[in-house]
């Protein structure tokens, strides 16, 4: 277990007749980013609360940073950081004052808190704005400051709950880079997110949770390969050519394509990606079928998510 920062085995938690966690299993290697995905009500928040000692499980076992969350909660808390959906920073204080305050709350002496604040301001790219009041920070800067506060004690494991909710693309990219830097420095990050493209960008591994248990896990590429690997996407210029183009795709791929008549789009999974694409383009040209777009692509995490979680996933996506 030494190589894993987070281990959960058969964790169960029930609220009345509702099983929030029903045999939750998870292993997260040290120094990696793990994305915990699932529809609303799947158990993500409950899992994080159990792993961070904020909630006691009814059954099962969980170990974080080498310590049992039930038997040794104080040891776990000393080694983890937790950042919720909203930054827990004081807008009246400056960035430096915020971090020094958190250091004092963690029982660091004044000199150590000051030194640690300086280190974190440098690490998170906030040194130039350290003396500025947080109310003048951008959303991305506030989020980075919140992450820095969670790292005052240099935790081995950082839990992030929806780290970029409500941020614009520029601020989101700032937070993404901060998370990448943390993992590169050896920290472990477990994050929940409603943005599947975010998990695709950041996570070394993804765990899909539904009905209180992990139903699939692995790297983003592995999960995408589970629902068919590469696909050819084709958009014809004239809707009248859709049926003929579908026959071309079926012959090249050995499978019937899925059709979206309104978008004049056809999609079909392929094995010999380059060979199939070459054949399709040649046949379409010979038959005089004009296309607006033709491309090879892999399934998206959205498609993986909907495929794995079924109806609950569709409701969450909606």
Secondary structure, DSSP 8 states (H G I E B T S, - for coil): -TTEEEEEEEEEEEETTEEEEEEEEEEEETT-EEEEE--TTSSHHHHHHHHTTSS--SEEEEEETTEETTT-HHHHHHHEEEE-SS----SSSBHHHHHHHHHHHTT--HHHHHHHHHHHHHHTT-GGGTTSBGGGS-HHHHHHHHHHHHTTT--SEEEEESTTTT--HHHHHHHHHHHHHHHHTT-EEEEE-S-HHHHHHH-SEEEEEETTEEEEEE-HHHHHHTTTSEEEEEEESSGGGHHHHHHHHHHHHSS--EEEGGGTEEEEE-SSHHHHHHHHHHHHHHTT--EEEEEEEE--HHHHHHHHHHHHHHHHH-
